Amino acid sequence: MASLLAATLPPTRWADYSLEWGQSTYVMGIINATPDSFSGDGLQTDKDDWIQRAVSQAQQFVAEGATFIDVGGESTRPHAELVTATQEIERVVPLIRALRAALPAQIMISIDTYKAEVAEQALAAGASIINDIWALKQDPAMAEVARAHGVPVVLMANMRGYQKHEIVSDVTRFLSSAIDHALAAGIAWEHIIIDPGIGFGTTPEENLTLLRRLGALQALGRPILLGTSRKSTIGLILGGLPATERLEGTAATVALGIAQGADIVRVHDVREMMRVVKMSDAIVRGTFQQPQV
């Protein structure tokens, strides 16, 4: 079961938003403004209506229970083609403007980028959270963008290129260092969220260990975002299933992740994972209330 630590975390508040940790698990719906997403759900194409299709997808996610919409303009799959900041801005900024105009005010839009220039323009367009797969370490200007705007940041453990020894300790050290870097840059303690980085420089065996011992990261004292949706480890374990057939495997990781203390789950299939979240929260957090007859 999840420890009691999550329930003791102070709320994260900024602008008109508030996140109350430990009461329920938040769901983040993924919108990929890319043509080459690993999961096959990239919406950015040469068709003129791609932004409207992305907005419709986000509206559906919100109707199904998502609190966050995570927008990314560059594929993070292994060996994906790198894009320039200009290309990324051209993909995400018009979409974020459209999303902000179409979605309820309380819905939070996160920008999935490690480039400070992209984050700056995304925040100006209506994003309210930075989700950085390099934990502010790839672009020296990123921490200042987060500090200046006063927004939360997701710091992800990215083990690509790192010498590993024992994966839970390695990820803990990476995230501890990232937290120290964020604090030194003037980012508020309450604005830091951590992500173990499932699949980012980690083997399938290491991913399973991280999931099995996810609760160890609660020692860092920050809320945990878990992103396992449709990841290759799930496909491998289930006999080589393609990304679009990893729903049940994803559900298992979400349920067990919540039992280990996950506070946010980042997913492609919001409707189904929202059901998993509600059931898991009822067991782990005791959120179920008998309907009035």
Sequence and secondary structure as in RCSB ss.txt:
>XXXX:A:sequence
MASLLAATLPPTRWADYSLEWGQSTYVMGIINATPDSFSGDGLQTDKDDWIQRAVSQAQQFVAEGATFIDVGGES
TRPHAELVTATQEIERVVPLIRALRAALPAQIMISIDTYKAEVAEQALAAGASIINDIWALKQDPAMAEVARAHG
VPVVLMANMRGYQKHEIVSDVTRFLSSAIDHALAAGIAWEHIIIDPGIGFGTTPEENLTLLRRLGALQALGRPIL
LGTSRKSTIGLILGGLPATERLEGTAATVALGIAQGADIVRVHDVREMMRVVKMSDAIVRGTFQQPQV
>XXXX:A:secstr
   SHHHHS  EEETTEEE TTSS EEEEEEE SS  TTS     SSTTHHHHHHHHHHHHHHHT SEEEEESS 
 STT     HHHHHHHHHHHHHHHHHHS TT EEEEE S HHHHHHHHHHT  EEEETTTT SSTTHHHHHHHHT
  EEEE   TT   SSHHHHHHHHHHHHHHHHHHTT  GGGEEEE  TTSS  HHHHHHHHHTGGGGGGG S BE
E  TT HHHHHHTTS  GGG HHHHHHHHHHHHHTT SEEEES HHHHHHHHHHHHHHHT        
